[in-house]
């Protein structure tokens, strides 16, 4: 069993790339049977695989004198094996009371906190813990009973960040046989036999019942199902990630600013509704994770977002739902916006007002005189190309939203490019006026985006709204003699790979 155990664990380590040559592995050593087995097996493998070990014991201070005996046992064991050792004492009862947690949960969090601090201090590559196959089955049952999805059913991973689990594919009986063959001692933790905590009841009652009354291979079958669930979970997460990347690309084409941070994610509600429910759930979870950093988004939160999504065509474009971790999901006409709410309540209260006014301070770009055409003006992340030429009535007026012709002689001056401002208006057919604000509301443009759209205006009279429409008074007619062409490079229909040669001319032959 000794050689068989070492070979099995080595294959598992190599299969998942858990340990590399030259790594320093910090082993969580409680003194119990499983952790002593882990340290022994890794000690054997370290000679051939050329990595280093350091053991860390976390004294939780729960069992008074017995806790000190466990610590001393671990110290002597490591001294005999020539493995560097350190013990760290924490006051778990105090931490549990301070956080309002159970002793079990507080002990788990403190243990991982200490192990990570020791790893970082020593420059270690990973933290090895002694979870095995029976622990995996227990975790899966625990997660199922709590209503977990695929990720919970998948149980523990061979690697979770810096934490590795080399024994995860080893059954408990093999560990016991290994310990007997090597005549290794360990410390008994009486709390593991107490049925006061749920996980102990699963381990002491439920798993034995399943094995004796249902199927003796129940643990193996549960772990196999967890592996299948894990593969399905990883696939769906990958699909959700690719879906969000496509949406991100489309948002950039819409003119959304790339801040380099994922504090806000916008997605098409219609596109999301076209996906299967299971993929919708994964997309919602992943979007929430990206804006908040949280990974424990509950099914209740997902259902709240799906309810918001299902009614996206209804009234009330500003409807929203707030989730844990300061996550807010709101409707903006045809889109859902995932964002992190400001922790400051006053900042949160003023956010919508600021977004409505403008996402950036108004900025003017004056239009050069005709003698300077062709001219290039940078508007935000796009380049606006302007040129003037005589109108040939045989020419076809462009229908591209990002290439527009204006009657040059009807343009009011001085003409500037800028963000929209309160009071902006344009003329409709028949001579009536419409405010730019009312137009953008009618077009269902989210408030946070309205200030990012450029306009060409003289005073409050807007003659062109980027990518959308022209003022009626400057449209080309039979009487038009001279054209001002405005072309945006980087617009949706222009393509991402457009290039401009600043020295090139711009005349009729180019249209």
Secondary structure, 3 states (H helix, E strand, C coil): CHHHHHHHHHHHHHHHCCCCCCCEEEEECCCCHHHHHHHHHHHHHHHHHCCEEEEEEEECCCCCHHHHHHHHHHHHHHHHHCCEEEEEECCHHHHHHHHCCCHHHHHHHHHHHHHHHHHHHHCCCEEECCCCHHHHHHHHHHHHHCCCCHHHHCCCCCEECCEECCCCCCCHHHHHHHHHHCCCCCCCCHHHHCCCCHHHHHHHHHHHHHHHHHCCCHHHHHHHHHHHHHHHHHHHHHHHHHHHHHHHHHHHHCCCCCCCCCCEEEEEHHHHHCCCHHHHHHHHHHHHHHHHCCCCCCHHHHHHHHHHHHCCCCCCCCCEEEEHHHEEEEEECCEEEEEECCCCHHHHHHHHHHHHHCCCCCCCEECCCHHHCCEEEEECCEEEEEEEEECCCCCCCCCCCCEEEEEHHHCCCCCEEEECCCCCEEECCCCCEEEHHHHHHHCCCCHHHHCCCEEEEECCEEEEECCCEECHHHCCCCCCCEEEEEEEECCCCCCCCCCCCCCCCCCHHHC
